[in-house]
Amino acid sequence: MWKEKHKTLTRTFKFKNFSQAFSFMTQVAIEAEKLNHHPNWSNEYNVVIINLSTHDADNTITEKDRKLAKAIDCLLEDVG
């Protein structure tokens, strides 16, 4: 579930292993490129943390962030 925190949409994803986490990040990267909106994220072993905000809108949440969050959610539905 995405949470609004400090003017960002944030979500933590946990996978079985590093390979699944990295595969997920690759899929997110493709979607982000399509939308020309790129996440601030981190990965440690099987955990991926994604933070979304729009830099050119004073680092607030915009429709761009909500679209990317929805696309990410759809990737998860396809996997699970």
C-alpha positions in Angstrom: 0.0 0.0 0.0 1.3 3.4 -1.0 1.6 6.0 1.9 1.8 9.7 1.6 4.8 10.9 3.7 6.7 14.1 3.6 5.2 15.1 0.2 6.1 11.8 -1.3 4.3 8.5 -2.2 6.3 5.7 -0.6 6.1 2.0 -0.5 8.3 -0.9 0.6 8.3 -4.1 -1.4 9.7 -7.4 -0.2 10.6 -10.4 -2.4 11.9 -13.9 -2.0 15.4 -13.0 -3.0 17.7 -10.5 -4.7 17.0 -11.8 -8.2 13.2 -11.2 -7.8 13.8 -7.7 -6.4 16.2 -6.8 -9.2 13.8 -8.2 -11.8 11.1 -6.0 -10.3 13.3 -3.0 -10.4 14.1 -3.6 -14.1 10.3 -3.8 -14.9 9.7 -0.5 -12.9 12.6 1.1 -14.8 10.9 0.3 -18.1 7.6 1.7 -17.0 9.3 4.8 -15.5 11.0 5.5 -18.8 7.7 5.2 -20.7 6.2 7.8 -18.4 9.4 9.9 -18.4 9.1 10.0 -14.6 11.8 8.3 -12.5 11.6 7.1 -8.9 13.9 7.7 -6.0 14.6 4.2 -4.8 16.8 1.8 -3.0 17.5 -1.9 -2.9 19.0 -4.0 -0.2 19.0 -7.8 -0.9 15.3 -8.6 -1.3 13.8 -5.2 -0.2 13.0 -2.4 -2.6 11.9 1.0 -1.3 10.3 3.4 -3.8 9.7 7.1 -3.1 7.8 9.2 -5.7 7.6 12.9 -6.0 7.8 15.4 -8.8 11.0 17.4 -8.7 9.8 20.2 -11.1 6.7 20.7 -8.9 8.6 21.6 -5.8 9.0 17.9 -4.8 5.3 17.3 -4.2 3.0 14.5 -5.2 1.5 15.0 -8.6 -0.5 13.0 -11.1 2.8 11.8 -12.6 3.5 10.1 -9.3 0.1 8.6 -9.0 0.3 7.2 -12.6 3.7 5.6 -11.9 2.5 4.1 -8.6 -0.5 2.6 -10.5 1.8 1.2 -13.2 4.0 -0.3 -10.4 0.9 -1.9 -8.8 0.0 -3.4 -12.1 3.4 -5.0 -12.4 2.9 -6.6 -9.0 -0.5 -8.0 -10.1 1.1 -9.6 -13.1 3.7 -11.2 -11.0 1.4 -12.5 -8.2 
